[in-house]
Each structure stands twice: as structure tokens, then as C-alpha cells.
């Protein structure tokens, strides 16, 4: 496997926590502690464009199917509905009682995961909440969607993964003690056979969706918290990001560790790696060190 640092994007003034798609397939968006939402061109990543800002730290970011519209979650539980083409329609709704840690768009619906343990379903077109569910007494940290299974997976700080029917939001299964601490990230494998999770306990775990969610793999994947994990577009690779400042690349089928991207060998991040986003061309990472790095990965 060949790994090359293609570019480093700088300009943010605080730690970065969120990445999302941009206005075209050749753009990405970032947000973090400075409250800025910045768009970067993959063809000219030297300079970003400030497209919006909020008054407090941004924890989550989601671009809607209309790329002029995006949803931003802040540290105070606010959900910002930003309309770049019609700014007068931009609104901030103080909804969750604590931070909004993840946002997921599913066609005409949006889900927000709150630090108050509440999962909220929104009408994407109207930007209005439709239903809220108290899943946990602790923070909800991550959401994943399987279209094939019609299912949502929600990772929480009570060490639990909740599996819900995506249409009715009925609880299908509860994986208690899925991790020894907060479940920071969940992702469905592209073949929909497995659910992968990572947590504050630094463990990587895999759950068999065809066998009643039984655990089939676990490994101490990092030295510290796994903040995020994401599959490559072709489904062959899995990347994990950690507070130990590294990104690790795994074979998505065998779960064999292939590479460790660190500062010494590859010029990686010097602080916690908080979020990943995989485009057809680059693996994109952002960090507490205020930078975004574009990685070229080839086998």
C-alpha cells in the first residue's frame, strides 16, 4: 500500500471536529471550535472559503442533497439550518439540551444525536422537528444508516449501541456493554453484513448483522479513543481515527491492520484526529491541530 500526503489545509483557528461533502464532488466542508464552516476545493486546496459561521463551537456538520443547504450542530445543543442561496431562511433552533454530536441525512429526513440522549427526526425540507426519542440517559455520539436493512445504528455514552427501524424508529435490538466506555463511532459495512464500532476504550468491534448482531471480532486498535471510523468508497478498506494522533488503515474484509499513518513517517497530525471523510480520490482527516490533511491511498 502506498500512502502520500497530498496537501494540508490550514486556516481554521481552533480544533476541527466535523467534515462533510461540499457543493460539488470536488469540494469538502469543515467545521470546528472557531464556529466557521469552510469549503475547500480538492483541485486547489491551498485556500478555503468561509461560507458560514456560528457563535459557538461546531461538533457536527451535514450537507443536504441540495448542497446550498446544510445542517450544523453546536456544543450547546443548537441545530443550525443554513441556506447559502437564501440566507434569510437560515435558522438556529435551540433543540437539544446538550451538544449535537452527529447529524445524518436520509433522503427527506434528518436525524440529530444529542448530548441529552435524545434522537430527533427532522423534516429536511421544512427544517422542523417531527419526533424526538429519549434513547439514553447519556449522550448519543454517532449515527449510521443501512438503506438495505432499513436500519439506524446509534452509539451512546452508556456503552450501548441501539438498532432502530429507520422508518418507524421502533427499537430492534440493544447491544448493551458493546464497549467498555462511550461508543464514539458506528458504520455499516458496504455489503451490509457487518456493523463496525469504535469507542473511548480504543477497541474496534465487529457485529454480525446476519446472526442476531453477535460479536465476531474485537481488537485493541489504538492507544487511546477511537474518534471516528469510515469505509473507503469501494468498500475494501476501513480507516480509524484516534486521540493517539494516528490514522490506521485496515483490510475491511479480514480486519487485518495494513498501515499506521503517523507524524514521524508520513507527516500526519500532531494532535487528536477527530474526523474522517473518504472521497473517491482522498481520505480526508481533521484534527485538534487545526489542520485538514488530504491523503492519497493506493494499493
Backbone as CSV, one residue per row, in Angstrom:
resi,resn,N_x,N_y,N_z,CA_x,CA_y,CA_z,C_x,C_y,C_z
1,UNK,0.843,-1.201,0.000,0.000,0.000,0.000,0.873,1.245,0.000
2,UNK,0.523,2.222,-0.842,1.234,3.489,-0.894,0.365,4.588,-0.288
3,UNK,0.977,5.387,0.572,0.275,6.495,1.225,1.082,7.768,1.010
4,UNK,0.408,8.787,0.510,1.084,10.063,0.262,0.233,11.205,0.797
5,UNK,0.873,12.090,1.545,0.178,13.290,1.995,0.119,14.261,0.836
6,UNK,-1.074,14.433,0.251,-1.220,15.252,-0.945,-1.254,16.731,-0.621
7,UNK,-1.870,17.101,0.511,-1.965,18.511,0.861,-2.422,18.666,2.299
8,UNK,-2.061,19.806,2.873,-2.525,20.192,4.202,-3.291,21.498,4.086
9,UNK,-4.511,21.515,4.578,-5.358,22.706,4.520,-5.313,23.410,5.876
10,UNK,-4.940,24.682,5.865,-4.832,25.445,7.102,-5.666,26.725,7.003
11,UNK,-6.012,27.264,8.155,-6.777,28.499,8.190,-7.752,28.561,9.351
12,UNK,-8.226,27.391,9.800,-9.095,27.380,10.975,-8.304,27.843,12.201
13,UNK,-9.021,28.422,13.166,-8.381,28.983,14.354,-8.611,28.168,15.616
14,UNK,-9.166,26.980,15.463,-9.410,26.117,16.620,-9.493,24.674,16.137
15,UNK,-9.606,23.753,17.085,-9.700,22.334,16.770,-10.857,22.057,15.819
16,UNK,-10.664,21.043,14.963,-11.678,20.675,13.978,-12.350,19.365,14.377
17,UNK,-13.686,19.345,14.256,-14.459,18.186,14.683,-15.339,17.594,13.587
18,UNK,-15.530,18.303,12.479,-16.543,17.859,11.508,-16.062,18.045,10.072
19,UNK,-16.429,17.077,9.228,-16.180,17.123,7.793,-17.443,16.684,7.070
20,UNK,-17.677,17.243,5.881,-18.859,16.877,5.096,-18.592,17.145,3.627
21,UNK,-19.474,16.643,2.781,-19.364,16.906,1.344,-19.610,18.389,1.068
22,UNK,-19.120,18.852,-0.083,-19.264,20.248,-0.454,-20.277,20.449,-1.570
23,UNK,-20.158,21.590,-2.261,-21.152,21.936,-3.277,-21.033,21.088,-4.533
24,UNK,-19.870,20.482,-4.758,-19.707,19.503,-5.842,-18.895,18.341,-5.277
25,UNK,-18.726,17.310,-6.102,-17.924,16.163,-5.683,-16.457,16.528,-5.511
26,UNK,-16.059,17.710,-5.994,-14.670,18.175,-5.885,-14.482,19.159,-4.733
27,UNK,-15.433,19.195,-3.813,-15.334,20.093,-2.663,-15.662,19.339,-1.380
28,UNK,-15.081,19.799,-0.278,-15.419,19.299,1.046,-15.633,20.488,1.966
29,UNK,-16.290,20.236,3.103,-16.535,21.284,4.093,-16.024,20.838,5.449
30,UNK,-15.592,21.818,6.241,-15.045,21.537,7.568,-15.604,22.521,8.578
31,UNK,-15.589,22.110,9.851,-16.071,22.989,10.918,-15.468,22.537,12.235
32,UNK,-15.448,23.474,13.198,-14.854,23.133,14.484,-15.055,24.196,15.539
33,UNK,-14.042,24.325,16.389,-14.145,25.161,17.570,-14.244,26.646,17.310
34,UNK,-13.879,27.099,16.121,-13.980,28.525,15.802,-15.363,28.909,15.281
35,UNK,-16.250,27.932,15.109,-17.594,28.215,14.614,-17.667,28.463,13.122
36,UNK,-16.545,28.352,12.422,-16.520,28.593,10.980,-16.897,27.326,10.215
37,UNK,-17.640,27.499,9.125,-17.847,26.430,8.152,-17.107,26.855,6.895
38,UNK,-16.108,26.068,6.525,-15.206,26.424,5.424,-15.313,25.374,4.328
39,UNK,-15.337,25.844,3.086,-15.361,24.935,1.935,-14.001,24.948,1.256
40,UNK,-13.543,23.756,0.874,-12.237,23.581,0.244,-12.419,22.893,-1.101
41,UNK,-11.693,23.356,-2.106,-11.687,22.703,-3.404,-10.583,21.656,-3.422
42,UNK,-10.910,20.441,-3.816,-9.894,19.396,-3.902,-8.905,19.666,-5.028
43,UNK,-9.275,20.512,-5.976,-8.382,20.854,-7.074,-7.445,22.005,-6.718
44,UNK,-7.811,22.791,-5.703,-6.994,23.921,-5.268,-7.163,24.093,-3.752
45,UNK,-6.612,23.147,-2.968,-6.887,23.120,-1.530,-6.066,24.095,-0.690
46,UNK,-5.283,24.941,-1.327,-4.429,25.844,-0.566,-5.229,26.857,0.249
47,UNK,-6.366,27.289,-0.295,-7.160,28.321,0.367,-8.608,27.896,0.459
48,UNK,-9.163,27.956,1.671,-10.563,27.641,1.865,-11.425,28.889,1.776
49,UNK,-12.722,28.674,1.599,-13.679,29.782,1.532,-14.638,29.683,2.713
50,UNK,-14.708,30.743,3.511,-15.639,30.779,4.622,-17.046,30.955,4.058
51,UNK,-17.921,29.950,4.264,-19.260,30.020,3.678,-20.332,30.329,4.726
52,UNK,-20.013,30.114,6.014,-20.971,30.408,7.085,-20.230,30.366,8.406
53,UNK,-20.848,30.913,9.441,-20.260,30.847,10.779,-21.363,30.880,11.820
54,UNK,-21.076,30.282,12.962,-21.993,30.313,14.102,-21.216,30.837,15.298
55,UNK,-21.932,31.121,16.386,-21.305,31.833,17.501,-20.593,30.934,18.497
56,UNK,-20.689,29.626,18.321,-20.056,28.727,19.276,-19.469,27.530,18.550
57,UNK,-18.840,26.636,19.291,-18.150,25.502,18.687,-19.108,24.585,17.927
58,UNK,-18.649,24.128,16.756,-19.421,23.203,15.933,-18.903,21.787,16.165
59,UNK,-19.816,20.873,16.514,-19.455,19.476,16.736,-19.836,18.579,15.566
60,UNK,-20.817,18.989,14.751,-21.297,18.113,13.680,-21.744,18.945,12.487
61,UNK,-21.682,18.318,11.310,-21.924,19.035,10.063,-22.469,18.062,9.032
62,UNK,-23.507,18.480,8.308,-24.115,17.617,7.293,-24.590,18.463,6.120
63,UNK,-24.153,18.125,4.908,-24.639,18.776,3.701,-25.853,18.000,3.193
64,UNK,-26.932,18.711,2.902,-28.156,18.085,2.417,-28.047,17.820,0.908
65,UNK,-28.984,17.037,0.330,-28.929,16.770,-1.115,-28.842,18.035,-1.962
66,UNK,-29.520,19.096,-1.539,-29.292,20.413,-2.136,-28.077,20.996,-1.427
67,UNK,-26.915,21.032,-2.082,-25.683,21.415,-1.386,-25.660,22.850,-0.880
68,UNK,-26.635,23.658,-1.284,-26.719,25.018,-0.740,-27.313,25.014,0.667
69,UNK,-27.792,23.860,1.097,-28.387,23.735,2.427,-27.553,22.777,3.264
70,UNK,-27.269,23.178,4.487,-26.527,22.323,5.385,-27.057,22.460,6.802
71,UNK,-26.816,21.416,7.585,-27.255,21.382,8.972,-26.016,21.304,9.845
72,UNK,-25.978,22.152,10.865,-24.813,22.278,11.734,-25.259,22.094,13.178
73,UNK,-24.534,21.254,13.924,-24.837,21.060,15.335,-23.771,21.687,16.208
74,UNK,-24.185,22.448,17.226,-23.190,23.118,18.061,-23.086,22.517,19.462
75,UNK,-22.154,23.034,20.247,-21.850,22.480,21.556,-22.964,22.703,22.573
76,UNK,-23.856,23.648,22.311,-24.924,23.971,23.253,-26.238,23.263,22.934
77,UNK,-26.245,22.424,21.912,-27.464,21.721,21.525,-28.232,22.394,20.410
78,UNK,-27.673,23.468,19.853,-28.329,24.175,18.767,-28.196,23.442,17.447
79,UNK,-29.269,23.483,16.659,-29.263,22.904,15.316,-29.468,24.053,14.328
80,UNK,-28.429,24.351,13.549,-28.458,25.452,12.590,-28.854,24.918,11.221
81,UNK,-29.907,25.488,10.659,-30.326,25.172,9.298,-29.859,26.327,8.415
82,UNK,-28.786,26.090,7.664,-28.138,27.142,6.892,-28.504,27.005,5.424
83,UNK,-28.954,28.100,4.844,-29.315,28.135,3.432,-28.404,29.158,2.752
84,UNK,-27.454,28.676,1.977,-26.464,29.558,1.363,-27.048,30.379,0.225
85,UNK,-28.049,29.851,-0.467,-28.636,30.576,-1.591,-29.723,31.549,-1.141
86,UNK,-30.354,31.260,0.006,-31.372,32.150,0.564,-31.084,32.360,2.055
87,UNK,-30.088,33.199,2.358,-29.641,33.375,3.742,-30.752,33.778,4.713
88,UNK,-31.777,34.434,4.224,-32.868,34.854,5.118,-33.620,33.662,5.694
89,UNK,-33.441,32.489,5.086,-34.109,31.283,5.585,-33.241,30.504,6.583
90,UNK,-32.045,30.984,6.850,-31.171,30.344,7.831,-31.747,30.520,9.230
91,UNK,-31.754,29.417,9.999,-32.310,29.468,11.353,-31.451,28.659,12.319
92,UNK,-31.429,29.088,13.568,-30.791,28.327,14.641,-31.863,27.928,15.634
93,UNK,-32.023,26.624,15.840,-33.046,26.122,16.746,-32.369,25.523,17.974
94,UNK,-32.615,26.097,19.133,-32.088,25.548,20.384,-32.933,24.339,20.745
95,UNK,-32.457,23.170,20.368,-33.291,21.981,20.485,-32.797,21.015,21.559
96,UNK,-31.596,20.492,21.372,-31.048,19.561,22.356,-30.541,20.338,23.577
97,UNK,-30.581,19.696,24.710,-30.156,20.368,25.940,-28.635,20.403,26.073
98,UNK,-27.975,19.531,25.309,-26.509,19.496,25.294,-26.052,19.353,23.855
99,UNK,-24.744,19.259,23.643,-24.175,19.283,22.305,-24.786,18.312,21.313
100,UNK,-24.747,18.688,20.038,-25.212,17.836,18.943,-23.977,17.150,18.357
101,UNK,-23.837,15.845,18.623,-22.600,15.156,18.289,-22.571,14.533,16.901
102,UNK,-23.749,14.281,16.321,-23.756,13.714,14.969,-25.057,14.093,14.278
103,UNK,-24.977,14.194,12.943,-26.140,14.516,12.112,-26.112,13.576,10.915
104,UNK,-27.271,13.017,10.582,-27.380,12.100,9.462,-28.565,12.491,8.599
105,UNK,-28.344,12.617,7.287,-29.418,12.912,6.341,-29.811,11.637,5.611
106,UNK,-31.103,11.330,5.581,-31.642,10.180,4.857,-32.791,10.667,3.984
107,UNK,-32.490,10.927,2.723,-33.482,11.410,1.759,-34.162,12.683,2.276
108,UNK,-35.442,12.625,2.614,-36.153,13.830,3.040,-36.180,13.994,4.551
109,UNK,-35.341,13.221,5.251,-35.307,13.280,6.705,-33.886,13.533,7.204
110,UNK,-33.808,14.117,8.377,-32.527,14.355,9.036,-32.649,13.872,10.472
111,UNK,-31.576,13.229,10.958,-31.541,12.792,12.353,-30.412,13.525,13.077
112,UNK,-30.683,13.963,14.293,-29.644,14.568,15.124,-29.496,13.767,16.410
113,UNK,-28.248,13.586,16.831,-27.924,12.852,18.056,-27.434,13.841,19.093
114,UNK,-28.140,13.921,20.209,-27.834,14.940,21.199,-27.102,14.424,22.422
115,UNK,-26.389,15.334,23.055,-25.731,15.035,24.317,-26.710,14.817,25.448
116,UNK,-27.978,15.109,25.190,-29.044,14.872,26.165,-29.638,13.475,26.040
117,UNK,-29.052,12.622,25.172,-29.557,11.269,24.981,-30.755,11.189,24.061
118,UNK,-31.088,12.305,23.412,-32.268,12.387,22.561,-31.893,12.224,21.090
119,UNK,-32.644,11.353,20.391,-32.548,11.243,18.941,-33.750,11.965,18.359
120,UNK,-33.485,12.935,17.468,-34.580,13.724,16.894,-34.648,13.529,15.389
121,UNK,-35.870,13.332,14.904,-36.163,13.224,13.479,-36.692,14.568,13.000
122,UNK,-36.102,15.073,11.906,-36.473,16.366,11.347,-36.987,16.202,9.925
123,UNK,-37.907,17.072,9.547,-38.308,17.221,8.158,-37.234,18.067,7.473
124,UNK,-36.514,17.464,6.517,-35.384,18.153,5.905,-35.820,19.383,5.113
125,UNK,-36.944,19.295,4.416,-37.397,20.414,3.592,-37.809,21.603,4.449
126,UNK,-38.502,21.332,5.546,-39.016,22.415,6.387,-38.058,22.801,7.498
127,UNK,-37.101,21.916,7.812,-36.196,22.193,8.921,-36.911,22.207,10.259
128,UNK,-37.926,21.344,10.377,-38.723,21.294,11.609,-38.629,19.906,12.233
129,UNK,-38.573,19.878,13.566,-38.528,18.597,14.255,-39.883,17.910,14.158
130,UNK,-39.850,16.596,13.924,-41.073,15.813,13.794,-41.307,14.930,15.021
131,UNK,-40.246,14.275,15.470,-40.345,13.408,16.640,-39.010,13.405,17.365
132,UNK,-39.053,13.201,18.677,-37.852,13.037,19.479,-38.013,11.819,20.369
133,UNK,-36.912,11.084,20.521,-36.935,9.858,21.303,-35.803,9.890,22.321
134,UNK,-36.133,9.638,23.576,-35.125,9.578,24.627,-34.541,8.171,24.634
135,UNK,-33.464,7.977,23.882,-32.862,6.651,23.774,-32.046,6.299,25.002
136,UNK,-31.414,7.308,25.606,-30.476,7.041,26.689,-30.463,8.205,27.668
137,UNK,-30.004,7.924,28.873,-29.788,8.988,29.849,-28.429,9.647,29.646
138,UNK,-27.667,9.096,28.724,-26.335,9.630,28.416,-26.304,10.128,26.965
139,UNK,-25.205,10.754,26.600,-25.073,11.360,25.275,-25.134,10.318,24.162
140,UNK,-25.768,10.703,23.055,-25.697,9.930,21.821,-24.536,10.487,21.013
141,UNK,-23.635,9.623,20.570,-22.381,10.090,19.962,-22.302,9.889,18.456
142,UNK,-23.035,8.930,17.900,-22.862,8.625,16.473,-24.114,7.956,15.919
143,UNK,-24.338,8.173,14.607,-25.467,7.561,13.906,-24.971,6.986,12.574
144,UNK,-25.478,5.807,12.212,-25.203,5.224,10.895,-26.511,4.688,10.328
145,UNK,-26.569,4.616,9.004,-27.787,4.185,8.314,-27.465,3.094,7.317
146,UNK,-28.254,2.019,7.335,-28.181,0.977,6.320,-29.462,1.018,5.506
147,UNK,-29.356,1.437,4.258,-30.538,1.508,3.400,-31.088,0.111,3.125
148,UNK,-30.192,-0.837,2.887,-30.621,-2.196,2.575,-31.408,-2.806,3.725
149,UNK,-30.967,-2.552,4.949,-31.624,-3.127,6.115,-32.736,-2.236,6.660
150,UNK,-32.819,-0.999,6.143,-33.792,-0.063,6.672,-33.573,0.164,8.153
151,UNK,-32.320,0.430,8.501,-31.948,0.410,9.918,-31.010,1.554,10.279
152,UNK,-31.177,2.058,11.497,-30.259,3.020,12.083,-29.489,2.358,13.222
153,UNK,-28.212,2.672,13.318,-27.400,2.280,14.467,-26.983,3.555,15.184
154,UNK,-27.158,3.586,16.493,-26.820,4.768,17.287,-25.880,4.349,18.410
155,UNK,-24.698,4.959,18.464,-23.748,4.693,19.531,-23.890,5.720,20.627
156,UNK,-23.822,5.267,21.891,-24.096,6.149,23.019,-23.012,6.069,24.084
157,UNK,-23.036,7.064,24.972,-22.063,7.128,26.053,-22.426,6.236,27.231
158,UNK,-23.520,5.480,27.124,-23.827,4.465,28.130,-23.265,3.108,27.734
159,UNK,-22.294,3.125,26.798,-21.581,1.935,26.323,-22.441,1.056,25.408
160,UNK,-23.562,1.587,24.935,-24.561,0.801,24.220,-24.675,1.223,22.764
161,UNK,-25.003,0.255,21.898,-25.401,0.530,20.518,-26.880,0.190,20.393
162,UNK,-27.657,1.148,19.898,-29.089,0.958,19.698,-29.363,0.749,18.217
163,UNK,-30.136,-0.275,17.868,-30.516,-0.564,16.489,-32.002,-0.283,16.335
164,UNK,-32.350,0.620,15.415,-33.737,1.046,15.239,-34.207,0.829,13.808
165,UNK,-35.487,0.575,13.657,-36.111,0.571,12.334,-36.074,2.007,11.805
166,UNK,-35.481,2.190,10.640,-35.285,3.546,10.121,-36.582,4.246,9.777
167,UNK,-37.629,3.490,9.495,-38.897,4.091,9.109,-39.772,4.400,10.320
168,UNK,-39.935,3.415,11.195,-40.831,3.595,12.341,-40.103,4.054,13.595
169,UNK,-38.776,3.898,13.590,-37.906,4.179,14.741,-38.186,3.257,15.918
170,UNK,-38.829,2.129,15.638,-39.002,1.109,16.677,-37.651,0.477,16.997
171,UNK,-37.422,0.199,18.272,-36.154,-0.372,18.706,-36.103,-1.850,18.338
172,UNK,-35.138,-2.240,17.495,-34.997,-3.632,17.081,-34.108,-4.429,18.035
173,UNK,-33.044,-3.794,18.481,-32.064,-4.507,19.294,-31.260,-3.515,20.105
174,UNK,-30.820,-3.938,21.274,-29.948,-3.118,22.115,-28.691,-3.917,22.428
175,UNK,-27.547,-3.423,22.008,-26.278,-4.090,22.288,-25.662,-3.431,23.516
176,UNK,-26.039,-3.929,24.685,-25.536,-3.358,25.932,-24.084,-3.752,26.151
177,UNK,-23.329,-2.841,26.756,-21.903,-3.066,27.001,-21.174,-3.444,25.715
178,UNK,-21.582,-2.798,24.629,-20.904,-3.018,23.348,-19.437,-2.621,23.441
179,UNK,-19.177,-1.605,24.250,-17.811,-1.178,24.565,-17.712,-0.948,26.066
180,UNK,-16.487,-0.783,26.525,-16.270,-0.557,27.953,-16.440,0.908,28.331
181,UNK,-16.720,1.729,27.340,-16.937,3.155,27.558,-17.769,3.665,26.375
182,UNK,-17.811,4.981,26.204,-18.649,5.581,25.160,-18.377,4.989,23.776
183,UNK,-19.456,4.778,23.014,-19.355,4.317,21.627,-19.316,5.559,20.747
184,UNK,-18.133,5.917,20.271,-17.945,7.171,19.556,-18.272,7.090,18.073
185,UNK,-18.208,5.896,17.484,-18.436,5.806,16.040,-18.999,4.447,15.670
186,UNK,-19.967,4.451,14.744,-20.539,3.216,14.189,-20.638,3.375,12.677
187,UNK,-20.467,2.261,11.954,-20.573,2.303,10.490,-20.970,0.932,9.977
188,UNK,-21.896,0.912,9.033,-22.273,-0.338,8.370,-21.272,-0.630,7.258
189,UNK,-20.845,-1.889,7.185,-20.001,-2.301,6.060,-20.794,-2.159,4.764
190,UNK,-20.140,-1.811,3.674,-20.856,-1.621,2.401,-21.661,-2.836,1.949
191,UNK,-21.246,-4.050,2.340,-22.002,-5.240,1.954,-23.153,-5.532,2.919
192,UNK,-23.300,-4.686,3.944,-24.400,-4.780,4.913,-24.407,-6.085,5.705
193,UNK,-23.274,-6.746,5.772,-23.187,-7.969,6.587,-22.746,-7.654,8.010
194,UNK,-22.020,-6.552,8.162,-21.439,-6.253,9.465,-21.704,-4.810,9.876
195,UNK,-21.695,-4.612,11.177,-21.650,-3.283,11.766,-20.330,-3.168,12.506
196,UNK,-19.623,-2.077,12.285,-18.330,-1.863,12.935,-18.469,-0.708,13.914
197,UNK,-17.835,-0.833,15.074,-17.921,0.226,16.088,-16.569,0.483,16.719
198,UNK,-16.386,1.726,17.164,-15.173,2.114,17.873,-15.536,2.997,19.040
199,UNK,-14.731,2.945,20.103,-15.126,3.681,21.289,-13.989,4.308,22.067
200,UNK,-14.375,4.914,23.179,-13.402,5.536,24.071,-12.420,4.502,24.635
201,UNK,-12.833,3.228,24.636,-11.963,2.159,25.131,-10.892,1.758,24.124
202,UNK,-10.845,2.441,22.964,-9.855,2.193,21.900,-10.053,0.851,21.200
203,UNK,-11.168,0.185,21.466,-11.444,-1.109,20.846,-12.184,-0.943,19.523
204,UNK,-11.837,-1.789,18.572,-12.555,-1.924,17.314,-13.345,-3.213,17.390
205,UNK,-14.667,-3.132,17.190,-15.505,-4.324,17.297,-16.379,-4.458,16.049
206,UNK,-16.677,-5.712,15.698,-17.487,-6.012,14.523,-18.649,-6.904,14.952
207,UNK,-19.840,-6.573,14.436,-21.070,-7.261,14.809,-21.702,-7.887,13.572
208,UNK,-22.097,-9.147,13.684,-22.642,-9.908,12.569,-24.135,-9.625,12.435
209,UNK,-24.519,-8.884,11.404,-25.910,-8.492,11.220,-26.783,-9.644,10.754
210,UNK,-26.153,-10.688,10.201,-26.917,-11.838,9.713,-27.075,-12.918,10.781
211,UNK,-26.511,-12.659,11.956,-26.569,-13.645,13.040,-26.893,-12.938,14.354
212,UNK,-28.002,-12.182,14.333,-28.532,-11.540,15.529,-27.520,-10.606,16.194
213,UNK,-26.734,-9.905,15.379,-25.795,-8.890,15.867,-24.730,-9.476,16.804
214,UNK,-24.402,-10.731,16.635,-23.416,-11.352,17.525,-22.024,-10.770,17.265
215,UNK,-21.208,-10.582,18.320,-19.853,-10.046,18.132,-18.953,-11.093,17.487
216,UNK,-18.237,-10.702,16.449,-17.391,-11.664,15.742,-15.933,-11.231,15.670
217,UNK,-15.635,-10.005,16.121,-14.242,-9.539,16.075,-14.062,-8.421,17.081
218,UNK,-12.921,-8.423,17.758,-12.556,-7.280,18.588,-11.044,-7.188,18.665
219,UNK,-10.565,-5.956,18.717,-9.124,-5.730,18.794,-8.854,-4.367,19.395
220,UNK,-7.839,-4.299,20.231,-7.373,-3.010,20.729,-6.693,-2.312,19.559
221,UNK,-7.413,-1.394,18.914,-6.987,-0.860,17.620,-6.070,0.348,17.744
222,UNK,-6.182,1.083,18.834,-5.389,2.294,19.044,-4.924,2.353,20.497
223,UNK,-4.088,3.327,20.788,-3.624,3.514,22.164,-4.673,4.233,23.007
224,UNK,-5.442,5.109,22.344,-6.477,5.870,23.039,-7.766,5.833,22.213
225,UNK,-8.722,6.654,22.595,-10.055,6.707,21.994,-10.062,6.614,20.469
226,UNK,-10.962,5.788,19.931,-11.276,5.828,18.501,-12.367,6.875,18.327
227,UNK,-12.027,7.973,17.683,-12.984,9.063,17.495,-13.935,8.841,16.333
228,UNK,-13.430,8.178,15.290,-14.258,8.022,14.095,-13.725,6.877,13.261
229,UNK,-14.603,6.268,12.471,-14.200,5.250,11.503,-15.049,5.380,10.256
230,UNK,-14.448,5.020,9.118,-15.134,5.198,7.837,-14.603,4.178,6.834
231,UNK,-15.500,3.677,5.969,-15.108,2.751,4.913,-14.729,3.528,3.654
232,UNK,-13.816,2.948,2.873,-13.476,3.530,1.578,-14.659,3.378,0.630
233,UNK,-14.748,4.228,-0.396,-15.879,4.153,-1.330,-16.046,2.792,-1.990
234,UNK,-14.947,2.059,-2.218,-15.054,0.742,-2.855,-15.311,-0.368,-1.844
235,UNK,-15.317,-0.029,-0.563,-15.631,-0.995,0.474,-14.504,-1.920,0.874
236,UNK,-13.309,-1.744,0.313,-12.207,-2.667,0.594,-11.376,-2.275,1.812
237,UNK,-11.437,-1.003,2.200,-10.607,-0.520,3.299,-11.469,0.129,4.374
238,UNK,-10.948,0.100,5.591,-11.552,0.771,6.729,-10.489,1.653,7.358
239,UNK,-10.846,2.890,7.666,-9.910,3.802,8.329,-10.456,4.166,9.702
240,UNK,-9.569,4.207,10.694,-9.947,4.619,12.040,-9.082,5.798,12.463
241,UNK,-9.694,6.749,13.172,-9.002,7.954,13.635,-9.027,7.979,15.152
242,UNK,-7.943,8.441,15.748,-7.835,8.299,17.200,-7.216,9.514,17.883
243,UNK,-7.495,9.575,19.190,-6.854,10.580,20.049,-5.362,10.318,20.186
244,UNK,-4.894,9.132,19.763,-3.450,8.851,19.823,-2.689,9.495,18.665
245,UNK,-3.388,10.353,17.876,-2.802,11.163,16.804,-2.587,10.398,15.506
246,UNK,-3.037,9.144,15.437,-2.810,8.344,14.243,-4.108,8.032,13.507
247,UNK,-3.931,7.681,12.228,-4.983,7.074,11.408,-4.503,5.668,11.076
248,UNK,-5.360,4.691,11.236,-4.969,3.323,10.908,-5.858,2.800,9.780
249,UNK,-5.216,2.135,8.832,-5.900,1.590,7.662,-5.966,0.081,7.796
250,UNK,-7.187,-0.453,7.654,-7.446,-1.875,7.835,-8.033,-2.473,6.562
251,UNK,-7.750,-3.760,6.357,-8.471,-4.505,5.326,-9.903,-4.679,5.818
252,UNK,-10.876,-4.183,5.061,-12.263,-4.186,5.523,-12.855,-5.589,5.586
253,UNK,-12.240,-6.571,4.943,-12.772,-7.927,4.920,-12.119,-8.806,5.990
254,UNK,-10.798,-8.762,6.073,-10.085,-9.592,7.056,-9.855,-8.867,8.376
255,UNK,-10.046,-7.551,8.401,-9.760,-6.686,9.545,-8.283,-6.732,9.943
256,UNK,-7.444,-7.049,8.993,-6.003,-7.011,9.225,-5.517,-5.569,9.141
257,UNK,-4.674,-5.166,10.091,-4.090,-3.823,10.064,-3.062,-3.744,8.943
258,UNK,-3.224,-2.726,8.078,-2.327,-2.589,6.935,-1.278,-1.500,7.169
259,UNK,-1.730,-0.307,7.593,-0.813,0.813,7.765,-1.217,1.668,8.965
260,UNK,-0.229,2.291,9.565,-0.441,3.295,10.605,0.104,4.620,10.081
261,UNK,-0.771,5.591,9.926,-0.361,6.908,9.429,-0.081,7.796,10.634
262,UNK,1.192,8.136,10.830,1.585,8.928,11.989,2.413,10.130,11.562
263,UNK,2.829,10.916,12.531,3.577,12.129,12.217,5.017,11.821,11.823
264,UNK,5.621,10.796,12.403,7.028,10.518,12.151,7.282,10.042,10.728
265,UNK,6.471,9.098,10.252,6.730,8.501,8.935,6.035,9.235,7.806
266,UNK,4.825,9.736,8.081,4.018,10.292,6.992,3.720,11.787,7.135
267,UNK,4.194,12.405,8.218,3.887,13.815,8.418,2.435,14.038,8.776
268,UNK,1.887,13.127,9.587,0.490,13.195,9.963,0.204,14.241,11.023
269,UNK,-0.930,14.111,11.661,-1.380,15.101,12.632,-0.542,15.036,13.914
270,UNK,-0.439,16.180,14.577,0.335,16.249,15.816,-0.564,16.247,17.051
271,UNK,-1.869,16.197,16.828,-2.834,16.097,17.930,-3.932,15.109,17.541
272,UNK,-4.903,14.957,18.403,-6.000,14.025,18.190,-6.618,14.167,16.800
273,UNK,-6.824,13.034,16.128,-7.515,13.016,14.827,-8.993,12.765,15.119
274,UNK,-9.840,13.727,14.775,-11.220,13.709,15.245,-12.249,13.205,14.246
275,UNK,-11.971,13.380,12.952,-12.987,13.027,11.954,-12.320,12.640,10.645
276,UNK,-12.984,11.741,9.900,-12.520,11.299,8.595,-13.641,11.446,7.579
277,UNK,-13.244,11.627,6.316,-14.201,11.668,5.209,-13.485,11.110,3.993
278,UNK,-14.070,10.113,3.330,-13.386,9.450,2.225,-14.061,9.807,0.912
279,UNK,-13.339,10.523,0.046,-13.814,10.841,-1.291,-13.256,9.780,-2.240
280,UNK,-13.706,9.743,-3.497,-13.130,8.779,-4.438,-11.625,8.937,-4.613
281,UNK,-11.099,10.126,-4.345,-9.675,10.381,-4.571,-8.854,10.442,-3.293
282,UNK,-9.427,10.991,-2.219,-8.663,11.229,-1.000,-9.368,10.692,0.244
283,UNK,-8.546,10.273,1.209,-9.014,10.142,2.579,-8.712,11.477,3.250
284,UNK,-9.721,12.104,3.810,-9.577,13.431,4.410,-9.670,13.289,5.921
285,UNK,-8.753,13.949,6.641,-8.749,13.881,8.100,-8.659,15.279,8.680
286,UNK,-9.249,15.461,9.869,-9.127,16.737,10.567,-8.809,16.477,12.033
287,UNK,-8.264,17.509,12.687,-7.615,17.258,13.964,-7.712,18.434,14.927
288,UNK,-7.377,18.155,16.181,-7.212,19.204,17.174,-6.102,20.181,16.782
289,UNK,-5.211,19.761,15.872,-4.108,20.649,15.469,-4.551,21.711,14.462
290,UNK,-5.871,21.790,14.200,-6.475,22.827,13.361,-6.253,22.624,11.870
291,UNK,-5.728,21.475,11.484,-5.457,21.233,10.063,-6.343,20.130,9.497
292,UNK,-6.470,20.168,8.179,-7.111,19.122,7.398,-6.046,18.555,6.470
293,UNK,-5.934,17.242,6.396,-4.934,16.624,5.524,-5.645,15.757,4.491
294,UNK,-5.213,15.886,3.239,-5.689,15.053,2.148,-4.673,13.949,1.906
295,UNK,-5.116,12.691,2.012,-4.240,11.541,1.848,-4.586,10.793,0.567
296,UNK,-3.573,10.515,-0.240,-3.738,9.618,-1.383,-3.353,8.213,-0.930
297,UNK,-4.263,7.255,-1.084,-4.020,5.890,-0.640,-4.257,4.959,-1.820
298,UNK,-3.257,4.188,-2.156,-3.375,3.253,-3.284,-2.755,1.908,-2.901
299,UNK,-3.310,0.867,-3.487,-2.806,-0.483,-3.189,-1.975,-0.987,-4.354
